[in-house]
Every structure is written in C-alpha cells, then in structure tokens.
C-alpha cells in the first residue's frame, strides 16, 4: 500500500465516522419518543379489544388508521386548507410580533404606552373574538388568519423584546463611546442578540397558529380539519374525529420542526434543546 492510498483513505474514514456519529445522534433523539408512542398505541389497542370499548366512545388505533386510509382524499384536502390558514397567519403573526417588539425597544416613550395595551389585548378571550371575525370578514380565509395573528403574535413580540433588552450593557456602552447611534446599536447589537429569543417565540407561535386555525374553523368554516372534526362529532363518527386530530397533530409537528430546522441551520451559535 502506497502513501497515496493512505492519504485517500483517511478522509473516507473521517466522513464515515462523522456519518455514523450523526446517525447515532438522530437515533438518540428520535428513538425514545418513537418507542413511547408505539407503547401507548399498543396499550390503547389492547385496552380497546380486551374491554370491547364502543367505537363511538374510544375507537381503537387500528380503526383510526382504517378511517385515515378510507378518507385520505377528504382529510388531505382539509389538511391543505388548514395548512394554508396556518401558514398565512403564522407569517403575519411573526412579522407583526417582531415589529411590535422593535417599536417598543426603539421608541421608549411610545413603547411604555404600547406595552400595557398589548398585554391587555392578550387577555381578551380569543374564542369570543372568533364569531366577530366571522361576522366582519365572512367564512373564507381572512377571519381564520386574523384570529391566528391575534393568538400567535404575542409570544413572538414578548420573546423578541426580551432579546432586544437583555444585551450586554458593556457592549452597548462601547458602541456609544465610538459614536454609534441608537439605530446602529439596534441593528448591530440588539437584533442579532434577539434572534435566538425570536426563534423560541416563533416555535411557540406556530403551535398556537394551528390551534387558532382550528378554533376559527369551529366558529365558522366550509372546509378544513376543524370543520371536519366538528362535522364528524355531530355525526358520532368518533374515529373520523380522531383521524382529523392525527392530521392536526402531524401538521403542527411539521410546522414546528420546520422552524427548528431553520433555527439550527441559520442560527448555529445558540444552544439547542434536545
């Protein structure tokens, strides 16, 4: 074996070791919840069969899977409608929440006036607002998006505001000593410091966005997973209710892990949770 062979084999071994390490990391992260989920499903199926629980009370997982397959087209379209509502509402809530945080941090006097109003508005029951939004905007996309924004913008605003306000005071003093303006400090120091907090707020907001979409569809809709859940419950089709709930859960997880992937991909200096 020549020296050239050694040179070419070392990178291959390094790449293989790195790939194995990544695979072990993925397995260590996803295997525990997967095993727990499988265990819950097995116990659920066993209880349903042993005690012969009526399907309209608690359908077995096998029955839910059968309904998922049988109603695949209807559930798929409903999931598409709900996903569109969640996406629009989440994007707008992120933009509005970040804008509110920036305004409060940048304009101190106006921020002191705005912050209590934001907190006060957050305490308004959102379920009570849903019929009003249906009355004002109709049964289409707009009322669901508005309701999602009302529900989901607050964690974005609060988390980003914390990041904007918890910067290193010594670093701010250094920037001021070299003549940096408030806008420069905001852009160069405060905003980069707030990005990890912003991502944490977005992960909370995206789960609230899914809930907001379902609540909006409960209040009044012609399609979507919330509409399907409400319709199936009135028809005592409990298995279809659970099938729609499975779709809602999967949809929420997809949005959540999409945000987490963006966080890991573009904000790689911050610590990550398991």
N, C-alpha and C positions, 0 to 999 in steps of 0.2 A: 504494500500500500504506500502510495507516494504522499508527499506533503500536501499536494494539491487536493487529494482526496480528503485529508483531514480538514482542510480549510472549507471545503464544500459541505462536509457532513456536520460541522459544528452549528451553522445557522439552522439546518434542518432539525437537529436535535433540540435547539433552543425553541424553535417555532412549535415543535410537537409538545414540549414541556409547557409552554405558555397556553397552548390549546387545551391540554389536559387540566391545567390549573383553572382556566375559565370554565370548563365543563364541570369541574368539581364545585366551583363557586355557584354555578347555576343550579346544580342538583341540591346543594346545601340550602339554597334559598327557597326553592320551589317544592322540594320533596315533602317537608313537614306539613305545609298546608294541604298538599295533594293527598297525603296519607290520611290526614284528619278528615278531609272531605269524603274520601272513599269510605272511611269508617262510619261517618254519620249516615251516608246513603245506605250502607249495608244494614245498620241497626234500624233505620227507618223502614226499609223494605221488609225486614224480619218482623218488626212490630206490626206492620200493616197486614202481613199474611197470617201471623200467629193469632192475633186478636180479631182478625176479619173486620178491620175498621172500614165503615162505608166510604165509598169513593167521594161522595158529596161532602163528607166531613174532612177526611185527610187521604187523598189519593197516594198510592204507592209510587216511588220513583220510576218504576217500570211503566206505570200508566202515564205518568207525566212525559216520559220520553216518547211513548207511543203517540201522545197528543202533539208533541213538538213535531214529530215526523209527519203526522196526518195534516196538520195545519201549518206546514212550513211556509207556504206561499203567503197566507194571511199574516202570520207572525212576522215574516220577513218584511212585508210592506209596512206593517205597523212599526217595526223597529226602525225602518228607514225614516218614517215620518217623525218619530220621537227623536232620532239622532239628529235630524236636521234642526229641530227646535232647540235641542241641547247645544249644538254647535254654534248657532247664531247667538243664542242667549249667553253662552259662556264667553264667546269672543267679546261681545259688547260689555258684559259684566267685568271682564278683565280690563278692558280699555277704560271704562268709567271708574272702576275702583282705583286703578293706578292714577288716573287724572285727579281724583279726589284727594288721594294721598299726596301727590305732588303739589297741589294747590295749598293744602293745609301746611305742608312743610315749607313751602317757598314764601307764602304770604302769611306772616304770623298773626296779624290782627284779624284778617278775614278768616284764617284757619280757626282761631279761637271762637269765632262766631259760627262757623260752619260745623265744627266737630260735634257739638251737642245736638244739632239738628239731625246729623247723620245717625247718631246713636238713638235719638228719639224715633226717627223713622224706622230704624231696625226693629224696634219693639212693637211695631204695628203688626197684628196677626196677618200673615200673608194669605192664609186661606180665605180670610174675609175680603181681601182685595181681588181675588180671582174672579168672582162674579161681576165686580165692577169693570174689570178689564175686558171681560167678555161683552158686557153691555156697551163699552166705549169702542172697542176695536173689532167686534164680531167674533166669528168662530174659526177664523183662519189662523195663520202663523203668528200674527202680531201680538195677540194677548198672551200667548204662551211665552214668547220671547221677552215681553215686558215683565211678566211675572218672574221669569228666571233671573233677569237682571236685578230686580228688586230683592230677590232672595240671595243671589250669589255675589253681588258686588262688595258686600260688607267685609267678608274675610280678606278679600284682596286688598281693600283700602286699609284695613287695620294692620295687616301683616306688613305691607309695604311701608306704611307710616312708621312702624317700629324700626324697620331697617333704615329708613331715612333719618331717624332721630337718634339712633344708637351708634353713631360714627365715633371714631377716636377723636376726642377733643384736641389732643396734641397735634394730630394731622390737620385738623381744621385751622388751628392757630398758626401752624406753619404755612398753610396756603394763604391765610390772611396777611402774614408777615411779608410775603412776596407780592402782595397787591392783588390777589385773586378776588374777583367779585363773587357775590352770592350765587349768581348763575353758574359760574365756573366751578365753585365748590359743589353745587348741587349736581352738576353734570359729571365732574371728575371724581368726586368722593362719595357723595351721598347715594346717588343712583347705583353705582357698582356695589356698594355695601348693602343695598336693599334688595338686590336680585335674589339671593337665597331666601329671604323672607317673602318676596313676591311669589316665588315658586311654591313655597309652603301654602300661601294663601290660595294660589290657583288650584292646588290639589284638593283643598277643602271646597273651593268654589265649584269645581267640576262635579263633585258628588252632589252638592246642593242643586246644581243645574239639572241633573237627572230627576231629582225629587221635584223641583219646580215644574218641569215639563209634565210629569205625571199628575201633579196637583192641578195644573192648568187644563189638562185633558179630562180630569174628573169633573171640573167645573163646566166644561162645555167643549166638545170636540166632535168631529166626524170621522176621525181616524187616529191611529197611534196606539201605543201599548196601554196607556192609561184608559183610553176609550174601550179597548178590548177587555181589560180587567173589569171595568165597570159593567160592560155588557154581559160578560161571562158570569159574573157574580149574580146578576139579576136572573139568569137562566139556570142557576145552580150547577154550572159547569165548573166545578172546583178544580179539576185537572187542567182546564184551559187557563184558569186564573194563575195556577202555579207555573204553567208553561210560559205565560206572559211575564211573570215575575222572574223566571230564569232569564228571559231575554233582557229584561231591565237590568238585572244584576250583571250579566255579561257586558251589556252596553256601558254601564258605569265603570266596570273594570277596564275596558278598552280605553275609555277616555282618561281614566286615572293613570294607567301605565304609559299612555302616550305622553302625558305631561311629565311623568317621571323620567321617561327616555330623553325628552328634551332637556330636562334638568341635568341628567348625567352626561349628556352629550355636549352641552354648551356652557354649563356652569360647573366645571370639573374641579374648581378649587374648594368647593364647600363639602363638608362631611355629609355622608349619605346614611340613611337608615337602612336596616336590613329588610 
